[in-house]
Amino acid sequence: MLEAEVKLALDDAAARALRARLAALGATPHGSHAQADTYFAHPQRDFRATDEALRLRSEGGALRVTYKGPKLDPPRKTREEIEFPLGTDHATATALLERLGFRPAAVVRKHRDELLLPGAFPVTVAIDTVDGLGTFCEIEVAADDVAQGRARLEEVLQHLGLGGVAPIAESYLELLAARTR
């Protein structure tokens, strides 16, 4: 199973309009939380060159470790994702990764409001306020392959009235890195 995702930049008016549209469509809140994502550099390959990511996500005191494979269908962010819970001890998790040769590369901090959109297949819509970047919408669906992911994302974008908004292929980490160059 693949995670198919699309990211869109939103100004304040677009964010308000999206929230209103989601409410009108019966989207149910699935959580509102602060997240801090610590990204790690691999000891022997450049994740920027291979388009991969390894992160520790801290959310509400709990940790998740996530590996993201290369994007398969830019500007959509369809990719393999392996994720699992890791407990609550960020310092120990970081120490373990460092002993294996990984090094913290950057931290992305955001506030995320997640909503579940009713429909024929599961859809998660996240409205993120990212420190140093602004407001974004991420729409995520599960798919068996790239074509199915692309079709499902396009259907949801049209349903939300966002079909004409250009997607952003870069991750928040890439966007922040480009801003500091």
Contact map, one row per residue, 1 for C-alpha under 8 A:
1110000000000000000000000000000000000000000000000000000000000000000000000000000100000000000000000000000000000000000000000000000000000000000001111000000000000000000000000000000000000
1111000000000000000000000000000000000000000000000000000000000000000000000000011110000000000000000000000000000000000000000000000000000000000001111100100000000000000000000000000000000
1111100000000000000000000000000000000000000000000000000000000000000000000000111110000000000000000000000000000000000000000000000000000000000111100000100000000000000000000000000000000
0111110000000000000000000000000000000000000000000000000000000000000000000001111000000000000000000000000000000000000000000000000000000000000111100100110010000000000000000000000000000
0011111000000000000000000000000000000000000000000000000000000000000000000001110000000000000000000000000000000000000000000000000000000000011110000000000010000000000000000000000000000
0001111100000000000000000000000000000000000000000000000000000000000000000011100000000000000000000000000000000000000000000000000000000000011100000000000010000000000000111000000000000
0000111110000000000000000000000000000000000000000000000000000000000000000001100000000000000000000000000000000000000000000000000000000001111000000000000000000000000000111000000000000
0000011111000000000000000000000000000000000000000000000000000000000000000000000000000000000000000000000000000000000000000000000000000001110000000000000000000000000011110000000000000
0000001111100000000000000000000000000000000000000000000000000000000000000000000000000000000000000000000000000000000000000000000000000111100000000000000000000000000000110000000000000
0000000111111110000000000000000000000000000000000000000000000000000000000000000000000000000000000000000000000000000000000000000000000111100000000000000000000000000000000000000000000
0000000011111110000000000000000000000000000000000000000000000000000000000000000000000000000000000000000000000000000000000000000000000010000000000000000000000000000000000000000000000
0000000001111111000000000000000000000000000000000000000000000000000000000000000000000000000000000000000000000000000000000000000000000010000000000000000000000000000000000000000000000
0000000001111111100000000000000000000000000000000000000000000000000000000000000000000000000000000000000000000000000000000000000000000000000000000000000000000000000000000000000000000
0000000001111111110000000000000000000000000000000000000000000000000000000000000000000000000000000000000000000000000000000000000000000000000000000000000000000000000000000000000000000
0000000001111111111000000000000000000000000000000000000000000000000000000000000000000000000000000000000000000000000000000000001000000010000000000000000000000000000000000000000000000
0000000000011111111100000000000000000000000000000000000000000000000000000000000000000000000000000000000000000000000000000000000000000000000000000000000000000000000000000000000000000
0000000000001111111110000000000000000000000000000000000000000000000000000000000000000000000000000000000000000000000000000000000000000000000000000000000000000000000000000000000000000
0000000000000111111111000000000000000000000000000000000000000000000000000000000000000000000000000000000000000000000000000000000000000000000000000000000000000001000000000000000000000
0000000000000011111111100000000000000000000000000000000000000000000000000000000000000000000000000000000000000000000000000000000000000000000000000000000000000000000000000000000000000
0000000000000001111111110000000000000000000000000000000000000000000000000000000000000000000000000000000000000000000000000000000000000000000000000000000000000000000000000000000000000
0000000000000000111111111000000000000000000000000000000000000000000000000000000000000000000000000000000000000000000000000000000000000000000000000000000000000001000000000000000000000
0000000000000000011111111110000000000000000000000000000000000000000000000000000000000000000000000000000000000000000010000000000000000000000000000000000000000001000000000000000000000
0000000000000000001111111111000000000000000000000000000000000000000000000000000000000000000000000000000000000000000000000000000000000000000000000000000000000000000000000000000000000
0000000000000000000111111110000000000000000000000000000000000000000000000000000000000000000000000000000000000000000000000000000000000000000000000000000000000000000000000000000000000
0000000000000000000011111110000000000000000000000000000000000000000000000000000000000000000000000000000000000000000011000000000000000000000000000000000000000000000000000000000000000
0000000000000000000001111111000000000000000000000000000000000000000000000000000000000000000000000000000000000000000011000000000000000000000000000000000000000000000000000000000000000
0000000000000000000001111111100000000000000000000000000000000000000000000000000000000000000000000000000000000000001111000000000000000000000000000000000000000000000000000000000000000
0000000000000000000000100111110000000000000000000000000000000000000000000000000000000000000000000000000000000000001110000000000000000000000000000000000000000000000000000000000000000
0000000000000000000000000011111100000000000000000000000000000000000000000000000000000000000000000000000000000000111100000000000000000000000000000000000000000000000000000000000000000
0000000000000000000000000001111100000000000000000000000000000000000000000000000000000000000000000000000000000000111100000000000000000000000000000000000000000000000000000000000000000
0000000000000000000000000000111110000000000000000000000000000000000000000000000000000000000000000000000000000001111000000000000000000000000000000000000000000000000000000000000000000
0000000000000000000000000000111111000000000000000000000000000000000000000000000000000000000000000000000000000011110000000000000000000000000000000000000000000000000000000000000000000
0000000000000000000000000000001111100000000000000000000000110000000000000000000000000000000000000000000000000011100000000000000000000000000000000000000000000000000000000000000000000
0000000000000000000000000000000111110000000000000000000000110000000000000000000000000000000000000000000000001111000000000000000000000000000000000000000000000000000000000000000000000
0000000000000000000000000000000011111000000000000000000011110000000000000000000000000000000000000000000000001111000000000000000000000000000000000000000000000000000000000000000000000
0000000000000000000000000000000001111100000000000000000011100000000000000000000000000000000000000000000000111100000000000000000000000000000000000000000000000000000000000000000000000
0000000000000000000000000000000000111110000000000000001111000000000000000000000000000000000000000000000000111000000000000000000000000000000000000000000000000000000000000000000000000
0000000000000000000000000000000000011111000000000000001110000000000000000000000000000000000000000000000111110000000000000000000000000000000000000000000000000000000000000000000000000
0000000000000000000000000000000000001111100000000000111100000000000000000000000000000000000000000000000111100000000000000000000000000000000000000000000000000000000000000000000000000
0000000000000000000000000000000000000111110000000000111000000000000000000000000000000000000000000000011111000000000000000000000000000000000000000000000000000000000000000000000000000
0000000000000000000000000000000000000011111001100000010000000000000000000000000000000000000000000000011110000000000000000000000000000000000000000000000000000000000000000000000000000
0000000000000000000000000000000000000001111111100000000000000000000000000000000000000000000000000000111000000000000000000000000000000000000000000000000000000000000000000000000000000
0000000000000000000000000000000000000000111110000000000000000000000000000000000000000000000000000000111000000000000000000000000000000000000000000000000000000000000000000000000000000
0000000000000000000000000000000000000000011111000000000000000000000000000000000000000000000000000000000000000000000000000000000000000000000000000000000000000000000000000000000000000
0000000000000000000000000000000000000000011111100100000000000000000000000000000000000000000000000000000000000000000000000000000000000000000000000000000000000000000000000000000000000
0000000000000000000000000000000000000000110111111100000000000000000000000000000000000000000000000000000000000000000000000000000000000000000000000000000000000000000000000000000000000
0000000000000000000000000000000000000000110011111111100000000000000000000000000000000000000000000000000000000000000000000000000000000000000000000000000000000000000000000000000000000
0000000000000000000000000000000000000000000001111111000000000000000000000000000000000000000000000000000000000000000000000000000000000000000000000000000000000000000000000000000000000
0000000000000000000000000000000000000000000001111110000000000000000000000000000000000000000000000000000000000000000000000000000000000000000000000000000000000000000000000000000000000
0000000000000000000000000000000000000000000011111111000000000000000001000000000000000000000000000000000000000000000000000000000000000000000000000000000000000000000000000000000000000
0000000000000000000000000000000000000000000000111111100000000000000011100000000000000000000000000000000000000000000000000000000000000000000000000000000000000000000000000000000000000
0000000000000000000000000000000000000000000000110111110000000000001111000000000000000000000000000000000000000000000000000000000000000000000000000000000000000000000000000000000000000
0000000000000000000000000000000000000011000000100011111000000000011110000000000000000000000000000000000000000000000000000000000000000000000000000000000000000000000000000000000000000
0000000000000000000000000000000000000011100000000001111100000000111100000000000000000000000000000000000000000000000000000000000000000000000000000000000000000000000000000000000000000
0000000000000000000000000000000000001111000000000000111110000000111000000000000000000000000000000000000000000000000000000000000000000000000000000000000000000000000000000000000000000
0000000000000000000000000000000000001110000000000000011111000011110000000000000000000000000000000000000000000000000000000000000000000000000000000000000000000000000000000000000000000
0000000000000000000000000000000000111100000000000000001111100011110000000000000000000000000000000000000000000000000000000000000000000000000000000000000000000000000000000000000000000
0000000000000000000000000000000000111000000000000000000111111111000000000000000000000000010000000000000000000000000000000000000000000000000000000000000000000000000000000000000000000
0000000000000000000000000000000011110000000000000000000011111110000000000000000000000000000000000000000000000000000000000000000000000000000000000000000000000000000000000000000000000
0000000000000000000000000000000011100000000000000000000001111100000000000000000000000000000000000000000000000000000000000000000000000000000000000000000000000000000000000000000000000
0000000000000000000000000000000000000000000000000000000001111110000000000000000000000001000000000000000000000000000000000000000000000000000000000000000000000000000000000000000000000
0000000000000000000000000000000000000000000000000000000001111111000000000000000000001111000000000000000000000000000000000000000000000000000000000000000000000000000000000000000000000
0000000000000000000000000000000000000000000000000000000111101111100000000000000000001111110000000000000000000000000000000000000000000000000000000000000000000000000000000000000000000
0000000000000000000000000000000000000000000000000000000111000111110000000000000000111110000000000000000000000000000000000000000000000000000000000000000000000000000000000000000000000
0000000000000000000000000000000000000000000000000000011110000011111000000000000000111100000000000000000000000000000000000000000000000000000000000000000000000000000000000000000000000
0000000000000000000000000000000000000000000000000000111110000001111100000000000011110000000000000000000000000000000000000000000000000000000000000000000000000000000000000000000000000
0000000000000000000000000000000000000000000000000001111000000000111110000000000011100000000000000000000000000000000000000000000000000000000000000000000000000000000000000000000000000
0000000000000000000000000000000000000000000000000001110000000000011111000000001111000000000000000000000000000000000000000000000000000000000000000000000000000000000000000000000000000
0000000000000000000000000000000000000000000000000011100000000000001111100000001110000000000000000000000000000000000000000000000000000000000000000000000000000000000000000000000000000
0000000000000000000000000000000000000000000000000111000000000000000111110000001100000000000000000000000000000000000000000000000000000000000000000000000000000000000000000000000000000
0000000000000000000000000000000000000000000000000010000000000000000011111101111000000000000000000000000000000000000000000000000000000000000000000000000000000000000000000000000000000
0000000000000000000000000000000000000000000000000000000000000000000001111100111000000000000000000000000000000000000000000000000000000000000000000100000000000000000000000000000000000
0000000000000000000000000000000000000000000000000000000000000000000000111111111000000000000000000000000000000000000000000000000000000000000000000100000000000000000000000000000000000
0000000000000000000000000000000000000000000000000000000000000000000000111111110000000000000000000000000000000000000000000000000000000000000000000000000000000000000000001000000000000
0000010000000000000000000000000000000000000000000000000000000000000000001111100000000000000000000000000000000000000000000000000000000000000000000000000000000000000000111100000000000
0001111000000000000000000000000000000000000000000000000000000000000000101111110000000000000000000000000000000000000000000000000000000000000000000000010000000000000000111000000000000
0011111000000000000000000000000000000000000000000000000000000000000000111111111000000000000000000000000000000000000000000000000000000000000000000000000000000000000000001000000000000
0111100000000000000000000000000000000000000000000000000000000000000000111101111100000000000000000000000000000000000000000000000000000000000000000100100000000000000000000000000000000
0111000000000000000000000000000000000000000000000000000000000000000111111000111110000000000000000000000000000000000000000000000000000000000000000000000000000000000000000000000000000
1110000000000000000000000000000000000000000000000000000000000000000111000000011111000000000000000000000000000000000000000000000000000000000000000000000000000000000000000000000000000
0110000000000000000000000000000000000000000000000000000000000000011110000000001111100000000000000000000000000000000000000000000000000000000000000000000000000000000000000000000000000
0000000000000000000000000000000000000000000000000000000000000000011100000000000111110000000000000000000000000000000000000000000000000000000000000000000000000000000000000000000000000
0000000000000000000000000000000000000000000000000000000000000001111000000000000011111000000000000000000000000000000000000000000000000000000000000000000000000000000000000000000000000
0000000000000000000000000000000000000000000000000000000000000001110000000000000001111100000000000000000000000000000000000000000000000000000000000000000000000000000000000000000000000
0000000000000000000000000000000000000000000000000000000000000111100000000000000000111110000000000000000000000000000000000000000000000000000000000000000000000000000000000000000000000
0000000000000000000000000000000000000000000000000000000000000111100000000000000000011111000010000000000000000000000000000000000000000000000000000000000000000000000000000000000000000
0000000000000000000000000000000000000000000000000000000000000111000000000000000000001111100000000000000000000000000000000000000000000000000000000000000000000000000000000000000000000
0000000000000000000000000000000000000000000000000000000000001110000000000000000000000111110000000000000000000000000000000000000000000000000000000000000000000000000000000000000000000
0000000000000000000000000000000000000000000000000000000000000010000000000000000000000011111110000000000000000000000000000000000000000000000000000000000000000000000000000000000000000
0000000000000000000000000000000000000000000000000000000001000010000000000000000000000001111111000000000000000000000000000000000000000000000000000000000000000000000000000000000000000
0000000000000000000000000000000000000000000000000000000000000000000000000000000000000000111111100000000000000000000000000000000000000000000000000000000000000000000000000000000000000
0000000000000000000000000000000000000000000000000000000000000000000000000000000000000000111111110000000000000000000000000000000000000000000000000000000000000000000000000000000000000
0000000000000000000000000000000000000000000000000000000000000000000000000000000000000100111111111000000000000000000000000000000000000000000000000000000000000000000000000000000000000
0000000000000000000000000000000000000000000000000000000000000000000000000000000000000000011111111100000100000000000000000000000000000000000000000000000000000000000000000000000000000
0000000000000000000000000000000000000000000000000000000000000000000000000000000000000000001111111110000000000000000000000000000000000000000000000000000000000000000000000000000000000
0000000000000000000000000000000000000000000000000000000000000000000000000000000000000000000111111111000000000000000000000000000000000000000000000000000000000000000000000000000000000
0000000000000000000000000000000000000000000000000000000000000000000000000000000000000000000011111111111000000000000000000000000000000000000000000000000000000000000000000000000000000
0000000000000000000000000000000000000000000000000000000000000000000000000000000000000000000001111111111100000000000000000000000000000000000000000000000000000000000000000000000000000
0000000000000000000000000000000000000000000000000000000000000000000000000000000000000000000000111111110000000000000000000000000000000000000000000000000000000000000000000000000000000
0000000000000000000000000000000000000000000000000000000000000000000000000000000000000000000000011111110000000000000000000000000000000000000000000000000000000000000000000000000000000
0000000000000000000000000000000000000000011000000000000000000000000000000000000000000000000000001111111000000000000000000000000000000000000000000000000000000000000000000000000000000
0000000000000000000000000000000000000001111000000000000000000000000000000000000000000000000000001111111100000000000000000000000000000000000000000000000000000000000000000000000000000
0000000000000000000000000000000000000001111000000000000000000000000000000000000000000000000000001100111110000000000000000000000000000000000000000000000000000000000000000000000000000
0000000000000000000000000000000000000111100000000000000000000000000000000000000000000000000001000100011111000000000000000000000000000000000000000000000000000000000000000000000000000
0000000000000000000000000000000000000111100000000000000000000000000000000000000000000000000000000000001111100000000000000000000000000000000000000000000000000000000000000000000000000
0000000000000000000000000000000000000111000000000000000000000000000000000000000000000000000000000000000111110000000000000000000000000000000000000000000000000000000000000000100000000
0000000000000000000000000000000000011110000000000000000000000000000000000000000000000000000000000000000011111000000000000000000000000000000000000000000000000000000000000000100000000
0000000000000000000000000000000000011100000000000000000000000000000000000000000000000000000000000000000001111100000000000000000001100000000000000000000000000000000000000001100000000
0000000000000000000000000000000001111000000000000000000000000000000000000000000000000000000000000000000000111110000000000000000001100000000000000000000000000000000000000000000000000
0000000000000000000000000000000001110000000000000000000000000000000000000000000000000000000000000000000000011111000000000000000111100000000000000000000000000000000000000000000000000
0000000000000000000000000000000111100000000000000000000000000000000000000000000000000000000000000000000000001111100000000000000111000000000000000000000000000000000000000000000000000
0000000000000000000000000000001111100000000000000000000000000000000000000000000000000000000000000000000000000111110000000000011110000000000000000000000000000000000000000000000000000
0000000000000000000000000000111110000000000000000000000000000000000000000000000000000000000000000000000000000011111000000000011100000000000000000000000000000000000000000000000000000
0000000000000000000000000000111100000000000000000000000000000000000000000000000000000000000000000000000000000001111100000001111000000000000000000000000000000000000000000000000000000
0000000000000000000000000011111000000000000000000000000000000000000000000000000000000000000000000000000000000000111110000001110000000000000000000000000000000000000000000000000000000
0000000000000000000000000011110000000000000000000000000000000000000000000000000000000000000000000000000000000000011111000111100000000000000000000000000000000000000000000000000000000
0000000000000000000001001111000000000000000000000000000000000000000000000000000000000000000000000000000000000000001111100111100000000000000000000000000000000000000000000000000000000
0000000000000000000000001110000000000000000000000000000000000000000000000000000000000000000000000000000000000000000111111110000000000000000000000000000000000000000000000000000000000
0000000000000000000000000000000000000000000000000000000000000000000000000000000000000000000000000000000000000000000011111110000000000000000000000000000000000000000000000000000000000
0000000000000000000000000000000000000000000000000000000000000000000000000000000000000000000000000000000000000000000001111100000000000000000000000000000000000000000000000000000000000
0000000000000000000000000000000000000000000000000000000000000000000000000000000000000000000000000000000000000000000001111110000000000000000010000000000000000000000000000000000000000
0000000000000000000000000000000000000000000000000000000000000000000000000000000000000000000000000000000000000000000111111111000000000000000011000000000000000000000000000000000000000
0000000000000000000000000000000000000000000000000000000000000000000000000000000000000000000000000000000000000000000111101111100000000000001111000000000000000000000000000000000000000
0000000000000000000000000000000000000000000000000000000000000000000000000000000000000000000000000000000000000000011110000111110000000000001110000000000000000000000000000000000000000
0000000000000000000000000000000000000000000000000000000000000000000000000000000000000000000000000000000000000000011110000011111000000000111100000000000000000000000000000000000000000
0000000000000000000000000000000000000000000000000000000000000000000000000000000000000000000000000000000000000001111000000001111100000000111000000000000000000000000000000000000000000
0000000000000010000000000000000000000000000000000000000000000000000000000000000000000000000000000000000000000001110000000000111110000011110000000000000000000000000000000000000000000
0000000000000000000000000000000000000000000000000000000000000000000000000000000000000000000000000000000000000111100000000000011111000011110000000000000000000000000000000000000000000
0000000000000000000000000000000000000000000000000000000000000000000000000000000000000000000000000000000000000111000000000000001111101111000000000000000000000000000000000000000000000
0000000000000000000000000000000000000000000000000000000000000000000000000000000000000000000000000000000000011110000000000000000111111111000000000000000000000000000000000001000000000
0000000000000000000000000000000000000000000000000000000000000000000000000000000000000000000000000000000000011100000000000000000011111100000000000000000000000000000000000000000000000
0000000000000000000000000000000000000000000000000000000000000000000000000000000000000000000000000000000000000000000000000000000001111100000000000000000000000000000000000000000100000
0000000000000000000000000000000000000000000000000000000000000000000000000000000000000000000000000000000000000000000000000000000011111110000000000000000000000000000000000000001100000
0000000011000000000000000000000000000000000000000000000000000000000000000000000000000000000000000000000000000000000000000000000011111111000000000000000000000000000000000000000000000
0000000011110010000000000000000000000000000000000000000000000000000000000000000000000000000000000000000000000000000000000000001111001111100000000000000000000000000000000000000000000
0000001111000000000000000000000000000000000000000000000000000000000000000000000000000000000000000000000000000000000000000000001111000111110000000000000000000000000000000000000000000
0000001111000000000000000000000000000000000000000000000000000000000000000000000000000000000000000000000000000000000000000000111100000011111000000000000000000000000000000000000000000
0000111100000000000000000000000000000000000000000000000000000000000000000000000000000000000000000000000000000000000000000000111100000001111100000000000000000000000000000000000000000
0000111000000000000000000000000000000000000000000000000000000000000000000000000000000000000000000000000000000000000000000011110000000000111110000000000010000000000000000000000000000
0011110000000000000000000000000000000000000000000000000000000000000000000000000000000000000000000000000000000000000000000011100000000000011111000000000010000000000000000000000000000
0011100000000000000000000000000000000000000000000000000000000000000000000000000000000000000000000000000000000000000000001111000000000000001111100000100110000000000000000000000000000
1111000000000000000000000000000000000000000000000000000000000000000000000000000000000000000000000000000000000000000000000110000000000000000111110000100000000000000000000000000000000
1111000000000000000000000000000000000000000000000000000000000000000000000000000000000000000000000000000000000000000000000000000000000000000011111101100000000000000000000000000000000
1100000000000000000000000000000000000000000000000000000000000000000000000000000000000000000000000000000000000000000000000000000000000000000001111101100000000000000000000000000000000
1100000000000000000000000000000000000000000000000000000000000000000000000000000000000000000000000000000000000000000000000000000000000000000000111111100000000000000000000000000000000
0101000000000000000000000000000000000000000000000000000000000000000000011000010000000000000000000000000000000000000000000000000000000000000000111111110000000000000000000000000000000
0000000000000000000000000000000000000000000000000000000000000000000000000000000000000000000000000000000000000000000000000000000000000000000000001111111000000000000000000000000000000
0000000000000000000000000000000000000000000000000000000000000000000000000000000000000000000000000000000000000000000000000000000000000000000000111111111100000000000000000000000000000
0111000000000000000000000000000000000000000000000000000000000000000000000000010000000000000000000000000000000000000000000000000000000000000011111111111110000000000000000000000000000
0001000000000000000000000000000000000000000000000000000000000000000000000001000000000000000000000000000000000000000000000000000000000000000000000111111111000000000000000000000000000
0000000000000000000000000000000000000000000000000000000000000000000000000000000000000000000000000000000000000000000000000000000000000000000000000011111111100000000000000000000000000
0000000000000000000000000000000000000000000000000000000000000000000000000000000000000000000000000000000000000000000000000000000000000000000010000001111111110000000000000000000000000
0001110000000000000000000000000000000000000000000000000000000000000000000000000000000000000000000000000000000000000000000000000000000000001110000000111111111000000000000000000000000
0000000000000000000000000000000000000000000000000000000000000000000000000000000000000000000000000000000000000000000000000000000000000000000000000000011111111100001000000000000000000
0000000000000000000000000000000000000000000000000000000000000000000000000000000000000000000000000000000000000000000000000000000000000000000000000000001111111110000000000000000000000
0000000000000000000000000000000000000000000000000000000000000000000000000000000000000000000000000000000000000000000000000000000000000000000000000000000111111111000000000000000000000
0000000000000000000000000000000000000000000000000000000000000000000000000000000000000000000000000000000000000000000000000000000000000000000000000000000011111111111000000000000000000
0000000000000000000000000000000000000000000000000000000000000000000000000000000000000000000000000000000000000000000000000000000000000000000000000000000001111111111000000000000000000
0000000000000000000000000000000000000000000000000000000000000000000000000000000000000000000000000000000000000000000000000000000000000000000000000000000000111111110000000000000000000
0000000000000000010011000000000000000000000000000000000000000000000000000000000000000000000000000000000000000000000000000000000000000000000000000000000000011111111000000000000000000
0000000000000000000000000000000000000000000000000000000000000000000000000000000000000000000000000000000000000000000000000000000000000000000000000000000000001111111100000000000000000
0000000000000000000000000000000000000000000000000000000000000000000000000000000000000000000000000000000000000000000000000000000000000000000000000000000000001111111110000000000000000
0000000000000000000000000000000000000000000000000000000000000000000000000000000000000000000000000000000000000000000000000000000000000000000000000000000001001101111110000000000000000
0000000000000000000000000000000000000000000000000000000000000000000000000000000000000000000000000000000000000000000000000000000000000000000000000000000000000000111111000000000000000
0000000100000000000000000000000000000000000000000000000000000000000000000000000000000000000000000000000000000000000000000000000000000000000000000000000000000000011111100000000000000
0000000100000000000000000000000000000000000000000000000000000000000000000000000000000000000000000000000000000000000000000000000000000000000000000000000000000000000111110000000000000
0000011110000000000000000000000000000000000000000000000000000000000000000011000000000000000000000000000000000000000000000000000000000000000000000000000000000000000011111000000000000
0000011110000000000000000000000000000000000000000000000000000000000000000011000000000000000000000000000000000000000000000000000000000000000000000000000000000000000001111100000000000
0000011000000000000000000000000000000000000000000000000000000000000000000111100000000000000000000000000000000000000000000000000000000000000000000000000000000000000000111110000000000
0000000000000000000000000000000000000000000000000000000000000000000000000010000000000000000000000000000000000000000000000000000000000000000000000000000000000000000000011111111000000
0000000000000000000000000000000000000000000000000000000000000000000000000000000000000000000000000000000000000000000000000000000000000000000000000000000000000000000000001111111000000
0000000000000000000000000000000000000000000000000000000000000000000000000000000000000000000000000000000000010000000000000000000001000000000000000000000000000000000000000111111100000
0000000000000000000000000000000000000000000000000000000000000000000000000000000000000000000000000000000001110000000000000000000000000000000000000000000000000000000000000111111110000
0000000000000000000000000000000000000000000000000000000000000000000000000000000000000000000000000000000000000000000000000000000000000000000000000000000000000000000000000111111111000
0000000000000000000000000000000000000000000000000000000000000000000000000000000000000000000000000000000000000000000000000000000000001000000000000000000000000000000000000111111111100
0000000000000000000000000000000000000000000000000000000000000000000000000000000000000000000000000000000000000000000000000000000000011000000000000000000000000000000000000001111111110
0000000000000000000000000000000000000000000000000000000000000000000000000000000000000000000000000000000000000000000000000000000000000000000000000000000000000000000000000000111111111
0000000000000000000000000000000000000000000000000000000000000000000000000000000000000000000000000000000000000000000000000000000000000000000000000000000000000000000000000000011111111
0000000000000000000000000000000000000000000000000000000000000000000000000000000000000000000000000000000000000000000000000000000000000000000000000000000000000000000000000000001111111
0000000000000000000000000000000000000000000000000000000000000000000000000000000000000000000000000000000000000000000000000000000000000000000000000000000000000000000000000000000111111
0000000000000000000000000000000000000000000000000000000000000000000000000000000000000000000000000000000000000000000000000000000000000000000000000000000000000000000000000000000011111
